[in-house]
Amino acid sequence: MRTKYNRVLLKLSGESLMGHQGYGIDSERLAQYATQITEIARAGVQVAIVIGGGNIFRGLQGAAKGFDRVKGDQMGMLATVINSLALSSALDAAGQPARVFTAINMFPIGEHYSKWKAIEAMNDGMVAIIAGGTGNPFFTTDTGSALRGIEVEADVMLKGTRVDGIYTADPEKDPTATKFSEITYDEVYTRGLKVMDLTATALCKENHLPIVVFDMDTPGNLAKVIAGDPIGTLVY
């Protein structure tokens, strides 16, 4: 298998783990993801993963319903830990060792995250799953992924979504929307495209971390991105 990247930060959305259920974790979708991740790890790619928690709880939605924003975000962080444990279990079942790290100390559920421990795990052939966002309220898991990608010195941040890249408008709502094959960070900002939140985009830009947005729900796509095939959209 051809590999364009040596070390990647894979960002997975919590919503996509729901599959067609509408809530929680779909074991079939989880197994598909584990298979794709195992394939690239066995090809020698070092993989760090950050997962959202939107399939279980979103801090912003909680705040809209009257939750204290800080507590709501903390609940969202715990949701990412649940998803991370589920993915690590699926990877173990696929024969791929993984270690879960948490931004806030949650021993023995996961190890307290540090850059050095995560890199050590990847050097040992394990997938490093980094849970709990940044450990702080008011930051999204997109920002958490950008931060962790920069910290672990990833070559690229791969943002696995339900759509196959970045479009001029939401392709699910606007049939005339056209897809970008590549786009600059600044253009994402000036066009107001909902790729990631502004903090995450600014972090990636300042630290020269390219982003590839692609459809993770189609089996085989992750391997194609790793090989450098022109699927998805490159943000640089």
Secondary structure, DSSP 8 states (H G I E B T S, - for coil): ---S-SEEEEEE-TGGGGTTSSSS--HHHHHHHHHHHHHHHHTT-EEEEEE--TTT--HHHHHHTT--HHHHHHHHHHHHHHHHHHHHHHHHHTT--EEEEESS--TTTSEE--HHHHHHHHHTT-EEEEESTTSSTT--HHHHHHHHHHHTT-SEEEEEESSSSEESS-TTT-TT--EESEE-HHHHHHTT--SS-HHHHHHHHHTT--EEEEETTSTTHHHHHHHT-S-SEEE-
